Amino acid sequence: MIENQKTHRIVLIMIAISLAFAAFTKAEAAEIKIGSVNIQSVLNSSEAGKYAVDKLKASMEKEAGVLKSKQEAFKRMEKDFEQQRMVSRPEALEEKERELLKMKRDLEAYSQDTRRMFQRSQTRVTNKIMVEIRKIIKDYAKENNYTMIVEDSDTPTPYGGFVIYVDDASDITPAIVKIYNDQFKASVSSKKKGK
C-alpha cells in the first residue's frame, strides 16, 4: 500500500515536470503574457455587484421586518399566557400552551426558511455574476494576447486560486471592472428603453 502511494507520487511529479518542460518549450516559441485579476474586487466594486448586494439587502430588510413583527406577536402571546396562568382553567391553559408552542415552531421554521432562501439567492446571484465576469476576462485575455490570467487574492476564494505575488503592472482588475460596468449600464439602459 505504501509502495503504491510512493509510486503514485513519483508518477505525479514526473507528469508535473513534463508539463513544465512542455510549457517552457512553448514559451520559447511565443511570448508569454500573464495577467492577474482579483475577482472578489470585481464583485465588490462593479456596479452590477453593488446593485445585486443592494437588492439582496433590501429584500433581507423587508423579511427582517416581517420576522420582527412575528417575534413581537409571539412575545405578546407568551406574556399574555403568563398572566393568564394564575386565573385560567387548566384546560384553557393547555390549549393556549399548544398554540404558543405551535407559534414558536412556526417562528423558528420561518426564520430558518428565510435564512436558507437568502443563502440560495446570494449563491444564485453570485454565480450569475461570476459567469459574466469569467466571460469578460476570457474575452479580454484573447483580445489582449494574454497567455494566462490568474486569480490574485489575499485569501483563497471559491472563485479562483491563490497567488503569493503578482506585479501590479499585470493586474487587469480595473479594466475588467470598467468593461463590466459598461456592459451593466448598457443592459440597464436597454431595459429602460424596452419599458
Wavefront OBJ file of the C-alpha trace (Angstrom):
o trace
v 0.000 0.000 0.000
v 2.758 2.459 0.986
v 4.762 1.393 -2.072
v 1.768 2.206 -4.313
v 1.477 5.684 -2.754
v 5.196 6.341 -3.390
v 4.877 5.145 -6.981
v 1.778 7.265 -7.473
v 3.567 10.312 -6.046
v 6.617 9.753 -8.290
v 4.379 9.440 -11.367
v 2.593 12.707 -10.470
v 5.933 14.500 -10.009
v 7.159 13.194 -13.384
v 3.949 14.384 -15.075
v 4.315 17.836 -13.470
v 7.943 18.087 -14.635
v 6.945 17.014 -18.163
v 4.216 19.645 -18.284
v 6.634 22.308 -17.040
v 9.128 21.433 -19.801
v 6.342 21.448 -22.397
v 5.236 24.874 -21.241
v 8.825 26.153 -21.296
v 9.308 24.851 -24.845
v 6.075 26.501 -25.934
v 7.177 29.695 -24.188
v 10.310 29.824 -26.298
v 8.158 29.787 -29.425
v 5.821 32.560 -28.293
v 5.959 35.371 -25.789
v 4.195 34.558 -22.547
v 1.919 37.268 -21.215
v 0.403 36.655 -17.794
v -2.169 38.886 -16.147
v -3.905 38.785 -12.818
v -7.375 39.726 -11.660
v -8.892 39.949 -8.208
v -12.350 38.525 -8.802
v -13.575 39.430 -5.322
v -12.610 43.028 -6.020
v -14.542 42.928 -9.305
v -17.575 41.561 -7.453
v -17.353 44.243 -4.763
v -16.559 47.278 -6.906
v -18.547 46.665 -10.084
v -21.901 48.367 -10.486
v -23.580 45.018 -11.148
v -22.130 43.611 -7.925
v -23.187 46.648 -5.909
v -26.663 46.554 -7.469
v -27.047 42.865 -6.585
v -25.901 43.482 -3.000
v -28.308 46.418 -2.609
v -31.185 44.344 -3.964
v -30.400 41.444 -1.609
v -30.089 43.838 1.351
v -33.471 45.430 0.592
v -35.082 42.007 0.408
v -33.381 40.947 3.646
v -34.516 44.101 5.440
v -38.096 43.502 4.327
v -38.030 39.915 5.600
v -36.304 41.040 8.810
v -39.253 43.374 9.421
v -41.712 40.521 8.919
v -39.687 38.301 11.251
v -39.533 41.045 13.891
v -43.308 41.531 13.842
v -43.797 37.757 14.184
v -41.363 37.697 17.116
v -43.194 40.583 18.794
v -46.539 38.811 18.345
v -45.036 35.693 19.918
v -43.716 37.703 22.890
v -47.137 39.301 23.398
v -48.815 35.905 23.309
v -46.213 34.496 25.709
v -46.717 37.411 28.119
v -50.490 37.000 27.884
v -50.114 33.294 28.648
v -48.022 34.001 31.745
v -50.596 36.498 33.006
v -53.483 34.056 32.492
v -51.641 31.174 34.139
v -52.916 32.010 37.647
v -56.560 32.690 36.802
v -57.433 30.379 33.893
v -58.735 26.824 33.932
v -56.157 24.073 33.267
v -57.923 23.044 30.008
v -57.769 26.586 28.666
v -54.108 26.836 29.676
v -53.269 23.618 27.840
v -54.901 24.936 24.678
v -53.021 28.273 24.970
v -49.767 26.428 25.624
v -50.264 24.301 22.467
v -50.916 27.488 20.471
v -47.815 29.056 21.948
v -45.638 26.025 21.098
v -47.044 25.908 17.563
v -46.363 29.607 17.103
v -42.796 29.136 18.398
v -42.160 26.231 15.973
v -43.636 28.253 13.086
v -41.446 31.216 14.001
v -38.301 29.071 14.096
v -39.226 27.398 10.802
v -39.897 30.784 9.166
v -36.547 32.080 10.406
v -34.662 29.047 9.051
v -36.540 29.079 5.738
v -35.799 32.780 5.298
v -32.095 32.258 6.033
v -31.900 29.375 3.521
v -33.780 31.424 0.925
v -31.279 34.281 1.241
v -28.321 31.925 1.041
v -29.734 30.386 -2.145
v -30.476 33.834 -3.586
v -26.992 35.051 -2.767
v -25.415 31.953 -4.323
v -27.590 32.226 -7.449
v -26.807 35.931 -7.929
v -23.086 35.439 -7.257
v -22.884 32.522 -9.685
v -24.667 34.548 -12.386
v -22.253 37.445 -11.913
v -19.282 35.037 -11.888
v -20.311 33.610 -15.269
v -20.458 37.151 -16.663
v -17.096 38.123 -15.134
v -15.354 34.974 -16.390
v -16.620 35.644 -19.927
v -15.344 39.220 -19.768
v -11.948 38.021 -18.512
v -11.672 35.393 -21.273
v -12.632 37.890 -23.971
v -10.223 40.488 -22.559
v -7.400 37.925 -22.427
v -7.986 36.879 -26.052
v -8.219 40.462 -27.316
v -5.046 41.487 -25.481
v -2.984 38.349 -26.241
v -2.655 37.043 -22.695
v -1.330 33.522 -22.306
v -2.823 33.160 -18.861
v -4.872 35.103 -16.329
v -4.511 34.099 -12.680
v -6.686 34.912 -9.681
v -4.935 37.372 -7.395
v -6.398 37.406 -3.931
v -5.186 37.900 -0.389
v -7.031 34.750 0.622
v -8.194 31.705 -1.313
v -11.679 32.248 -2.698
v -14.261 29.897 -4.141
v -13.782 31.770 -7.422
v -10.153 31.018 -8.059
v -6.723 30.151 -6.808
v -4.230 31.728 -4.517
v -1.264 33.714 -5.833
v 1.514 34.827 -3.494
v 2.742 37.759 -5.577
v 1.778 39.479 -8.802
v 3.353 42.629 -10.189
v 0.816 45.478 -10.210
v 1.550 46.062 -13.896
v -0.060 42.707 -14.739
v -3.260 43.428 -12.772
v -6.218 43.708 -15.140
v -8.837 44.074 -12.389
v -9.579 47.770 -13.133
v -10.027 47.011 -16.831
v -12.405 44.148 -16.062
v -14.433 46.334 -13.665
v -14.686 49.063 -16.331
v -15.831 46.626 -19.036
v -18.347 45.023 -16.678
v -19.683 48.429 -15.614
v -20.092 49.471 -19.260
v -21.979 46.255 -20.037
v -24.169 46.678 -16.945
v -25.008 50.286 -17.860
v -25.872 49.225 -21.413
v -28.083 46.424 -20.059
v -29.925 48.765 -17.684
v -30.304 51.372 -20.416
v -31.770 48.852 -22.863
v -34.200 47.572 -20.208
v -35.402 51.133 -19.540
v -35.934 51.746 -23.247
v -37.894 48.487 -23.544
v -40.418 49.533 -20.863
l 1 2 3 4 5 6 7 8 9 10 11 12 13 14 15 16 17 18 19 20 21 22 23 24 25 26 27 28 29 30 31 32 33 34 35 36 37 38 39 40 41 42 43 44 45 46 47 48 49 50 51 52 53 54 55 56 57 58 59 60 61 62 63 64 65 66 67 68 69 70 71 72 73 74 75 76 77 78 79 80 81 82 83 84 85 86 87 88 89 90 91 92 93 94 95 96 97 98 99 100 101 102 103 104 105 106 107 108 109 110 111 112 113 114 115 116 117 118 119 120 121 122 123 124 125 126 127 128 129 130 131 132 133 134 135 136 137 138 139 140 141 142 143 144 145 146 147 148 149 150 151 152 153 154 155 156 157 158 159 160 161 162 163 164 165 166 167 168 169 170 171 172 173 174 175 176 177 178 179 180 181 182 183 184 185 186 187 188 189 190 191 192 193 194 195
